[in-house]
Amino acid sequence: MTAHIPHPYPAGMAANFVLTSRAANFEGRSLTLAIELKGRPGQAIGCVGVHEKAPGAPEVGYWLGKPFWGQGLMSEAARGLIALSWRTTRFRTIHAAAMPGNFASRRVLEKCGFVATGEAIIAAPARGGSLIAEKFELARGEAWEAREFRKCA
Ligand SMILES: CC(C)(COP(=O)(O)OP(=O)(O)OC[C@H]1O[C@@H](n2cnc3c(N)ncnc32)[C@H](O)[C@@H]1OP(=O)(O)O)[C@@H](O)C(=O)NCCC(=O)NCCS
C-alpha cells in the first residue's frame, strides 16, 4: 500500500532510511518522526512524516506496525504532526495520496479533515514504477482549528 517501502524489505534499508530521514529533518527538507506508545517510550512502532515534495507542496505519509493497527494510533499521530506543521511552517495546504483500495489510510486522512481531490498517477518506485492513487488535500484555517477545538472541548 506504500509507494516507497518495498516488500519484502531489503537488509540495510532501515538503517539507510533512518540516516536519510535524520539528514532531511536536520536540513528542514522534511520532518519524519518515529511513533512510540505513551507507555512504552523508546520503542518505535511506526513512522509519520511530512515532506516538501515540491516547493510549498508538503505531503504527509505514514505506516504503522501491523500489531498496532485499528486502535486509532495513526489518526492521533497524523493529527499531531499536522498541528505541528501548521505551527512551524507557512504552508497553506498539506497533500496526501492513498491507493484506491487503502481504506484504512483513506479513513485516517478523512478523520484528519482531508478532502479527496481526484485520481492522479504518482511515482511508486517500491511498486515497480508508477500507479494510480487518490489525492487528498487539507487546507490551513478555520475548519482545522474548529475541528481540533471540538475534539478538546
Ligand atoms: C494506514 C494505517 C497507517 C492505519 O493505521 P491505524 O492506526 O490502524 O489507523 P486508525 O486506527 O487511526 O484509523 C483507521 C480507520 O480506518 C478504518 N478501517 C480500517 N480498515 C478498513 C477497511 N478495510 N475499510 C474501511 N475502513 C477501514 C478503521 O475502522 C478506522 O476508522 P474508525 O476510527 O472510524 O473506525 C495502517 O493500516 C498501515 O500502516 N498500513 C500500511 C501502510 C500504509 O498503508 N500507509 C499509508 C500509505 S498511503
The ligand as a MOL file (V3000), in Angstrom:
LIG
                    3D

  0  0  0     0  0            999 V3000
M  V30 BEGIN CTAB
M  V30 COUNTS 48 50 0 0 0
M  V30 BEGIN ATOM
M  V30 1 C -2.9810 3.0100 7.1770 0
M  V30 2 C -2.5120 2.7350 8.6090 0
M  V30 3 C -1.3720 3.6790 8.9470 0
M  V30 4 C -3.7160 2.9750 9.5640 0
M  V30 5 O -3.2410 2.9750 10.9160 0
M  V30 6 P -4.2510 2.7520 12.1310 0
M  V30 7 O -3.5840 3.1840 13.3920 0
M  V30 8 O -4.7910 1.3710 12.0840 0
M  V30 9 O -5.4240 3.7960 11.7750 0
M  V30 10 P -6.5740 4.2730 12.7700 0
M  V30 11 O -6.9160 3.1760 13.7160 0
M  V30 12 O -6.1970 5.5950 13.3330 0
M  V30 13 O -7.7810 4.5320 11.7420 0
M  V30 14 C -8.1070 3.5410 10.7790 0
M  V30 15 C -9.5510 3.7770 10.3430 0
M  V30 16 O -9.7610 3.0180 9.1440 0
M  V30 17 C -10.8640 2.1470 9.3400 0
M  V30 18 N -10.5890 0.9560 8.5220 0
M  V30 19 C -9.6170 0.0510 8.6670 0
M  V30 20 N -9.7120 -0.9000 7.7080 0
M  V30 21 C -10.7650 -0.5260 6.9300 0
M  V30 22 C -11.3720 -1.1100 5.7830 0
M  V30 23 N -10.9020 -2.2200 5.2130 0
M  V30 24 N -12.4650 -0.4910 5.2530 0
M  V30 25 C -12.9530 0.6480 5.7970 0
M  V30 26 N -12.3990 1.2430 6.9070 0
M  V30 27 C -11.3310 0.6520 7.4590 0
M  V30 28 C -10.8870 1.8710 10.8300 0
M  V30 29 O -12.1420 1.3870 11.2550 0
M  V30 30 C -10.5580 3.2820 11.3510 0
M  V30 31 O -11.6680 4.1420 11.2430 0
M  V30 32 P -12.6060 4.4820 12.5380 0
M  V30 33 O -11.6940 5.0600 13.5880 0
M  V30 34 O -13.6120 5.4530 12.0140 0
M  V30 35 O -13.1980 3.1740 12.9900 0
M  V30 36 C -2.0280 1.2670 8.7620 0
M  V30 37 O -3.0550 0.4080 8.3410 0
M  V30 38 C -0.7770 0.9680 7.9530 0
M  V30 39 O 0.3440 1.2150 8.4000 0
M  V30 40 N -0.9620 0.4220 6.7260 0
M  V30 41 C 0.1740 0.0690 5.8490 0
M  V30 42 C 0.9350 1.2940 5.3770 0
M  V30 43 C 0.0410 2.2950 4.6730 0
M  V30 44 O -0.9340 1.9510 4.0520 0
M  V30 45 N 0.4330 3.5810 4.7880 0
M  V30 46 C -0.2930 4.6720 4.1480 0
M  V30 47 C 0.0650 4.7640 2.7180 0
M  V30 48 S -0.9700 5.9960 1.9120 0
M  V30 END ATOM
M  V30 BEGIN BOND
M  V30 1 1 1 2
M  V30 2 1 2 3
M  V30 3 1 2 4
M  V30 4 1 2 36
M  V30 5 1 4 5
M  V30 6 1 5 6
M  V30 7 2 6 7
M  V30 8 1 6 8
M  V30 9 1 6 9
M  V30 10 1 9 10
M  V30 11 2 10 11
M  V30 12 1 10 12
M  V30 13 1 10 13
M  V30 14 1 13 14
M  V30 15 1 14 15
M  V30 16 1 15 16
M  V30 17 1 15 30
M  V30 18 1 16 17
M  V30 19 1 17 18
M  V30 20 1 17 28
M  V30 21 1 18 19
M  V30 22 1 18 27
M  V30 23 2 19 20
M  V30 24 1 20 21
M  V30 25 1 21 22
M  V30 26 2 21 27
M  V30 27 1 22 23
M  V30 28 2 22 24
M  V30 29 1 24 25
M  V30 30 2 25 26
M  V30 31 1 26 27
M  V30 32 1 28 29
M  V30 33 1 28 30
M  V30 34 1 30 31
M  V30 35 1 31 32
M  V30 36 2 32 33
M  V30 37 1 32 34
M  V30 38 1 32 35
M  V30 39 1 36 37
M  V30 40 1 36 38
M  V30 41 2 38 39
M  V30 42 1 38 40
M  V30 43 1 40 41
M  V30 44 1 41 42
M  V30 45 1 42 43
M  V30 46 2 43 44
M  V30 47 1 43 45
M  V30 48 1 45 46
M  V30 49 1 46 47
M  V30 50 1 47 48
M  V30 END BOND
M  V30 END CTAB
M  END
